[in-house]
Amino acid sequence: MYDKKTLITKYIKDRLSKLEELGKKYSEDKINKLADNLVAIDKPLEEIYALVDNKFSYQARKISHNNYLASLKEYYLSNIDKLKKKNNCYLLSYNEGTKILEQAKVTTIKKEKNYDYVAINDGFGYRKENSKENDYELIMSDIAYLMNIPYAKTYRMFDEKMEPIGIICGSMDKKNEKFLNLEEAFSFIKEESNKFMLKSKVTNYHDRNIKNGITEVFESSVVKESIDYVLDLFACLPDITEENLEELKGSYLKVKIFEILTNSLNNNLENYGIIINKTEKRYTYEFAPTYNKCVTKNERLSKDETICNFYIVDKEDIINILFKNYYKYIKEITNLIIDNNVTMYKIIDKVTKEHLEFEEYKNYKEILKYNFDKFERIYKESNLEPLSNEIRDTNNNKYLFRIAPYLDNYDFEAFDETIENKGSIMLVGALGIVLVVTIVIIGFAIYIISKVEV
């Protein structure tokens, strides 16, 4: 009969034999020491075996993740040319889901406290330091693209050895246009708007709340009032038409969904904006692309909380408020997410893995899953009216074309054979006959995504 240590040692070696990369890191001495530590634990063998499984599973996944990041760097190195004399960095960005790696000359124009205002080839932007938080800028830009939400042009900077050296967010100022965040828009309204009653309402609300900083609230009415403040702010804009107002409302409310799902917490009024265009002495407006969504955790907040303008609020509370009061504005994005949550989550997982170290990636993946599950549960409990079949089909078909670049960019491994086989359908035909083969494209996409390894 074997003693306890012999059985544990045998189990450790058996597990290591199936984990080649991990096995290389365990010498006989290290195995023996681990077995001694486990023997000292006063638990049944079955529980000790579970501890070994959990420990090795975590370590194996970490090694695999680090190998993936290393191979990605090697791939980039093998696909770049030496920097030209006028260029000083490489920029990685995404254009409609497709990775673009290009040489660039980035020149600092003005230094600010948290960023440098820079010239980038023919444009301008804001350079931030390399940091774990700023890694999320590229992740957020991809998630926004999948959800059909405009996001500010975002780049990761690399030096000549493909070492990351920072993040650049493109400037949203264009000729004949002016970008204002919502705090600046408030000042603009105080100076320009002639809607005296409504302007007085938003001024009183703003001045009453801005002096308190971010505070925690539990009353749904207060959360709704905070959202309505932004919608009233839009209504105060000089010359705004009803159609333009509805566009701004819809864009802002869709971003609230995006923030909840991605755990974005930079949700104060300085991190939303409008773009003003003045032609023939009249103003027109558009909601600026989403930006500065890099903060995904805050020590003050639990996983069930987020920030909405002036307040810390419960995610479930704000989702219910959005569904109950503003569903007409968020119906399309809600149904897009509910219909495609499996494919969307798995693509987001691939994108996230590419930009984060293992522990950060693992934690963010868990909170993403938590948020997506919460959103779907509340939707089902709310018994909301779905989209018409025609609009839903159009919505989902556009989504399928957005995910196409990801199917090219990422190697989606086959997984669990117990998952229902949707059928292997080949994608055929040329761009000119894309409408004819839409059904084929849908079938192929469903098959590929259904086979992705979680």
BELLIN-V508002 format. One record per backbone hydrogen bond with DSSP energy under -0.5 kcal/mol. NH is the residue of the N-H (numbers start at 1). CO is the residue of the C=O. E is the energy in kcal/mol with one decimal. If there is no record, write none. Layout:
BEGIN
NH:CO:E
NH:CO:E
END
This chain:
BEGIN
7:3:-2.0
8:4:-2.4
9:5:-3.0
10:6:-2.4
11:7:-2.2
12:8:-2.6
13:9:-2.5
14:10:-2.1
15:11:-2.4
16:12:-2.5
17:13:-1.9
18:14:-0.6
18:15:-1.1
19:16:-1.3
23:19:-2.9
24:20:-1.2
25:22:-1.8
26:23:-1.4
27:25:-0.6
31:27:-2.4
32:28:-2.5
33:29:-2.3
34:30:-2.2
35:31:-2.5
36:32:-2.3
37:33:-2.1
38:34:-2.1
39:35:-2.5
40:36:-1.6
41:38:-1.2
43:41:-2.1
47:44:-0.5
48:44:-1.8
49:45:-3.0
50:46:-1.6
51:47:-1.8
52:48:-2.2
53:49:-2.5
54:50:-2.5
55:51:-2.5
56:52:-2.7
57:53:-2.5
58:54:-2.2
59:55:-2.2
60:56:-2.8
61:57:-2.2
62:58:-2.1
63:59:-2.4
64:60:-2.5
65:61:-2.4
66:62:-2.6
67:63:-2.5
68:64:-2.0
69:65:-2.2
70:66:-2.3
71:67:-2.6
72:68:-2.0
73:69:-2.0
74:70:-2.1
75:71:-2.1
76:72:-2.3
77:73:-2.6
78:74:-2.0
79:75:-0.6
79:76:-1.2
80:77:-0.9
87:84:-1.6
88:104:-2.1
89:104:-1.5
90:158:-2.4
91:102:-3.1
92:156:-2.7
93:91:-0.5
93:100:-2.5
95:98:-2.6
96:94:-0.6
98:95:-1.4
100:93:-2.8
102:91:-2.2
102:100:-0.5
104:89:-2.3
106:104:-0.6
107:105:-0.5
107:119:-2.1
109:117:-3.2
110:117:-1.8
112:115:-2.8
116:127:-2.1
117:110:-3.3
118:116:-0.6
118:125:-2.7
119:107:-2.8
120:123:-2.7
121:105:-1.8
121:119:-0.5
123:120:-3.5
125:118:-2.2
126:169:-2.5
127:116:-3.2
127:125:-0.5
128:167:-3.2
135:131:-1.1
136:132:-0.5
136:133:-1.6
137:134:-1.3
138:134:-0.5
138:135:-0.7
139:135:-1.1
140:136:-3.5
141:137:-1.9
142:138:-1.6
143:139:-2.4
144:140:-2.8
145:141:-1.6
146:142:-2.2
147:143:-1.9
148:145:-1.3
149:144:-3.2
152:290:-3.2
155:168:-2.9
156:92:-2.4
157:166:-3.0
158:90:-2.4
159:163:-2.1
162:159:-2.0
165:157:-2.6
166:157:-0.8
167:128:-1.8
168:155:-2.5
169:126:-2.2
170:153:-3.8
170:168:-0.5
171:124:-2.7
177:174:-2.1
178:276:-2.0
180:274:-2.6
182:269:-1.3
182:272:-1.6
183:269:-0.7
185:181:-2.7
186:182:-1.4
187:183:-1.5
188:184:-2.3
189:185:-2.4
190:186:-2.1
191:187:-1.4
192:188:-2.6
193:189:-2.2
196:194:-1.5
199:195:-3.0
200:196:-2.2
201:197:-1.7
202:198:-2.3
203:199:-2.2
204:200:-2.4
205:201:-2.1
206:202:-2.8
207:203:-2.7
208:204:-1.7
209:205:-1.5
210:206:-2.9
211:207:-0.6
212:209:-1.4
213:210:-1.0
215:213:-0.6
215:310:-1.9
217:312:-2.2
222:219:-0.6
223:219:-1.6
224:220:-2.6
225:221:-2.0
226:222:-1.7
227:223:-1.7
228:224:-2.9
229:225:-1.7
230:226:-1.0
231:227:-1.7
232:228:-2.9
233:229:-2.2
234:230:-1.9
235:231:-1.8
236:232:-1.4
237:233:-0.5
237:234:-1.4
240:237:-1.5
245:241:-2.5
246:242:-2.2
247:243:-1.8
248:244:-2.1
249:245:-2.5
250:246:-2.4
251:247:-2.2
252:248:-2.4
253:249:-2.5
254:250:-1.9
255:251:-1.6
256:252:-1.3
257:253:-1.2
258:254:-2.0
259:255:-2.6
260:256:-1.9
261:257:-2.3
262:258:-2.2
263:259:-1.0
264:259:-1.6
265:295:-2.8
267:265:-2.1
271:268:-2.1
272:269:-0.7
274:180:-2.8
275:286:-3.0
276:178:-3.3
276:274:-0.5
277:284:-2.6
278:176:-0.7
279:277:-0.6
279:282:-2.3
282:279:-1.8
284:277:-2.4
286:275:-1.5
288:273:-2.5
290:150:-2.6
296:294:-0.7
301:298:-1.9
305:302:-1.7
306:313:-2.7
308:311:-2.9
309:267:-1.8
310:308:-0.8
311:308:-1.9
312:215:-2.5
313:306:-2.8
313:311:-0.6
315:304:-3.2
318:314:-2.3
319:315:-2.5
320:316:-2.3
321:317:-2.1
322:318:-2.4
323:319:-2.6
324:320:-2.6
325:321:-2.5
326:322:-1.8
327:323:-0.5
329:326:-1.6
330:326:-1.0
331:327:-1.0
334:330:-2.4
335:331:-2.4
336:332:-2.4
337:333:-2.2
338:334:-2.6
339:335:-2.8
340:336:-1.6
341:337:-0.6
341:338:-0.6
344:340:-2.9
345:341:-2.3
346:342:-1.8
347:343:-2.1
348:344:-2.5
349:345:-2.2
350:346:-1.6
351:347:-2.4
352:348:-2.9
353:349:-2.2
354:350:-1.1
355:351:-0.6
355:352:-1.2
356:352:-1.2
361:357:-2.9
362:358:-3.0
363:359:-2.2
364:360:-2.6
365:361:-2.6
366:362:-1.7
367:363:-1.9
368:364:-2.5
369:365:-2.1
370:366:-2.2
371:367:-2.4
372:368:-2.8
373:369:-2.5
374:370:-2.1
375:371:-2.5
376:372:-2.3
377:373:-2.4
378:374:-2.5
379:375:-2.1
380:376:-2.3
381:377:-2.3
382:378:-1.4
383:379:-0.6
383:380:-0.7
384:379:-0.8
392:388:-2.8
393:389:-2.6
394:390:-2.0
395:391:-2.8
396:392:-2.8
397:393:-2.4
398:394:-2.1
399:395:-1.6
400:396:-2.2
401:397:-1.6
402:398:-1.4
403:399:-1.9
404:400:-0.8
406:403:-0.8
407:403:-1.5
408:404:-1.2
409:405:-2.2
410:406:-2.3
412:410:-1.1
413:411:-1.0
419:416:-1.6
422:420:-0.7
425:423:-0.9
428:426:-0.7
433:430:-1.5
434:431:-1.7
436:433:-0.8
437:433:-1.2
438:435:-0.9
441:437:-2.4
442:438:-2.5
443:439:-2.4
444:440:-2.5
445:441:-2.7
446:442:-2.6
447:443:-2.1
448:444:-2.7
449:445:-2.6
450:446:-2.2
451:447:-0.9
451:448:-0.9
452:449:-1.6
END
